[in-house]
Amino acid sequence: MNATAFRRTRAVRTTVATVVAASALALTAAISNDDASAAPAPRKADTSVTDTKPAIKADSTDPGTGAR
């Protein structure tokens, strides 16, 4: 193996080792952070009004209710 091939091989191995180490570190951080995010943040109450019509109430004149 000549010197150029040796340097190229060493550079590739170093790069692969760096990527593997960074991935392991990120995975470890995600796992340790998962405990903190296990409980979801409380949601803000929905204050928007989407339906302003009153509910339809059945009365005795409605033939669909069966009342007389």
LOTORDO-63756 format. One record per residue: residue number from 1; residue in three letters; chain; z, y, x of N, C-alpha, C in turn. Coordinates in pm, whole numbers. Layout:
BEGIN
<NUM; "ala"; "A"; <Z; Y; X>; <Z; Y; X>; <Z; Y; X>>
...
REM end
This chain:
BEGIN
<1; "met"; "A"; <0; -117; 85>; <0; 0; 0>; <0; 123; 90>>
<2; "asn"; "A"; <-94; 214; 65>; <-99; 334; 148>; <1; 438; 98>>
<3; "ala"; "A"; <15; 545; 172>; <118; 645; 143>; <95; 716; 10>>
<4; "thr"; "A"; <-32; 742; -24>; <-61; 812; -149>; <-21; 727; -270>>
<5; "ala"; "A"; <-56; 601; -265>; <-20; 511; -375>; <131; 496; -386>>
<6; "phe"; "A"; <199; 492; -272>; <344; 481; -273>; <408; 603; -338>>
<7; "arg"; "A"; <360; 723; -301>; <416; 845; -359>; <390; 852; -510>>
<8; "arg"; "A"; <269; 811; -550>; <234; 814; -692>; <323; 717; -770>>
<9; "thr"; "A"; <344; 598; -715>; <429; 499; -781>; <571; 550; -792>>
<10; "arg"; "A"; <621; 611; -685>; <757; 664; -686>; <770; 777; -788>>
<11; "ala"; "A"; <668; 862; -799>; <672; 971; -895>; <674; 919; -1038>>
<12; "val"; "A"; <595; 816; -1064>; <593; 757; -1199>; <727; 695; -1231>>
<13; "arg"; "A"; <785; 624; -1136>; <915; 562; -1160>; <1022; 667; -1185>>
<14; "thr"; "A"; <1017; 776; -1110>; <1115; 885; -1130>; <1098; 947; -1268>>
<15; "thr"; "A"; <974; 969; -1309>; <948; 1028; -1440>; <997; 936; -1551>>
<16; "val"; "A"; <968; 808; -1539>; <1012; 712; -1640>; <1164; 707; -1646>>
<17; "ala"; "A"; <1228; 706; -1532>; <1374; 703; -1529>; <1432; 828; -1593>>
<18; "thr"; "A"; <1370; 943; -1569>; <1418; 1068; -1628>; <1404; 1066; -1780>>
<19; "val"; "A"; <1291; 1018; -1828>; <1269; 1011; -1973>; <1367; 915; -2038>>
<20; "val"; "A"; <1390; 802; -1976>; <1485; 704; -2030>; <1626; 762; -2033>>
<21; "ala"; "A"; <1665; 830; -1927>; <1799; 889; -1923>; <1814; 999; -2028>>
<22; "ala"; "A"; <1712; 1081; -2045>; <1718; 1188; -2145>; <1724; 1130; -2286>>
<23; "ser"; "A"; <1650; 1023; -2310>; <1652; 959; -2442>; <1789; 899; -2471>>
<24; "ala"; "A"; <1847; 836; -2371>; <1979; 777; -2389>; <2083; 885; -2415>>
<25; "leu"; "A"; <2073; 995; -2345>; <2166; 1106; -2365>; <2151; 1165; -2505>>
<26; "ala"; "A"; <2028; 1182; -2550>; <2005; 1237; -2684>; <2056; 1141; -2791>>
<27; "leu"; "A"; <2036; 1012; -2771>; <2083; 913; -2867>; <2235; 911; -2872>>
<28; "thr"; "A"; <2299; 920; -2757>; <2445; 924; -2753>; <2498; 1048; -2824>>
<29; "ala"; "A"; <2434; 1161; -2802>; <2477; 1285; -2869>; <2457; 1274; -3019>>
<30; "ala"; "A"; <2348; 1213; -3062>; <2322; 1199; -3206>; <2424; 1107; -3271>>
<31; "ile"; "A"; <2462; 1001; -3201>; <2560; 908; -3257>; <2696; 974; -3265>>
<32; "ser"; "A"; <2736; 1046; -3162>; <2868; 1110; -3165>; <2870; 1226; -3263>>
<33; "asn"; "A"; <2757; 1288; -3287>; <2748; 1397; -3382>; <2742; 1346; -3524>>
<34; "asp"; "A"; <2707; 1221; -3543>; <2691; 1164; -3676>; <2824; 1161; -3751>>
<35; "asp"; "A"; <2935; 1145; -3680>; <3065; 1144; -3745>; <3095; 1277; -3812>>
<36; "ala"; "A"; <3055; 1384; -3747>; <3082; 1516; -3802>; <2995; 1544; -3924>>
<37; "ser"; "A"; <2877; 1487; -3928>; <2786; 1515; -4039>; <2791; 1407; -4146>>
<38; "ala"; "A"; <2889; 1318; -4140>; <2895; 1211; -4239>; <2920; 1266; -4378>>
<39; "ala"; "A"; <3005; 1366; -4389>; <3031; 1429; -4518>; <2933; 1544; -4537>>
<40; "pro"; "A"; <2857; 1542; -4644>; <2761; 1651; -4664>; <2832; 1783; -4693>>
<41; "ala"; "A"; <2768; 1888; -4656>; <2825; 2020; -4680>; <2830; 2045; -4830>>
<42; "pro"; "A"; <2933; 2113; -4877>; <2941; 2140; -5021>; <2825; 2228; -5065>>
<43; "arg"; "A"; <2771; 2197; -5181>; <2658; 2274; -5232>; <2706; 2397; -5306>>
<44; "lys"; "A"; <2625; 2498; -5300>; <2654; 2620; -5373>; <2626; 2593; -5521>>
<45; "ala"; "A"; <2711; 2646; -5607>; <2693; 2624; -5750>; <2563; 2687; -5797>>
<46; "asp"; "A"; <2495; 2616; -5886>; <2369; 2665; -5940>; <2399; 2765; -6051>>
<47; "thr"; "A"; <2371; 2890; -6027>; <2400; 2994; -6125>; <2275; 3041; -6197>>
<48; "ser"; "A"; <2162; 2979; -6169>; <2039; 3022; -6234>; <2035; 2972; -6378>>
<49; "val"; "A"; <1982; 3054; -6465>; <1969; 3017; -6605>; <1824; 2977; -6628>>
<50; "thr"; "A"; <1803; 2854; -6668>; <1666; 2808; -6686>; <1628; 2799; -6833>>
<51; "asp"; "A"; <1724; 2781; -6922>; <1692; 2767; -7064>; <1780; 2862; -7143>>
<52; "thr"; "A"; <1720; 2961; -7207>; <1797; 3058; -7283>; <1795; 3029; -7432>>
<53; "lys"; "A"; <1721; 2928; -7476>; <1716; 2894; -7618>; <1841; 2815; -7655>>
<54; "pro"; "A"; <1894; 2838; -7776>; <2008; 2757; -7818>; <1962; 2615; -7851>>
<55; "ala"; "A"; <2053; 2523; -7839>; <2019; 2384; -7870>; <1988; 2370; -8019>>
<56; "ile"; "A"; <1894; 2284; -8051>; <1858; 2262; -8192>; <1966; 2173; -8253>>
<57; "lys"; "A"; <2023; 2222; -8362>; <2128; 2146; -8429>; <2075; 2096; -8562>>
<58; "ala"; "A"; <2103; 1971; -8592>; <2058; 1913; -8718>; <2148; 1962; -8831>>
<59; "asp"; "A"; <2086; 1997; -8940>; <2165; 2035; -9057>; <2124; 1946; -9174>>
<60; "ser"; "A"; <2184; 1969; -9288>; <2161; 1880; -9401>; <2020; 1894; -9458>>
<61; "thr"; "A"; <1948; 2001; -9426>; <1814; 2018; -9480>; <1708; 1957; -9389>>
<62; "asp"; "A"; <1748; 1909; -9276>; <1653; 1849; -9182>; <1624; 1707; -9227>>
<63; "pro"; "A"; <1498; 1675; -9262>; <1469; 1540; -9311>; <1483; 1433; -9203>>
<64; "gly"; "A"; <1486; 1471; -9079>; <1496; 1372; -8972>; <1636; 1319; -8950>>
<65; "thr"; "A"; <1737; 1381; -9008>; <1875; 1339; -8982>; <1923; 1231; -9077>>
<66; "gly"; "A"; <1860; 1221; -9194>; <1906; 1124; -9292>; <2022; 1176; -9375>>
<67; "ala"; "A"; <2067; 1298; -9347>; <2177; 1355; -9425>; <2123; 1414; -9555>>
<68; "arg"; "A"; <2207; 1420; -9658>; <2166; 1479; -9786>; <2259; 1588; -9828>>
REM end
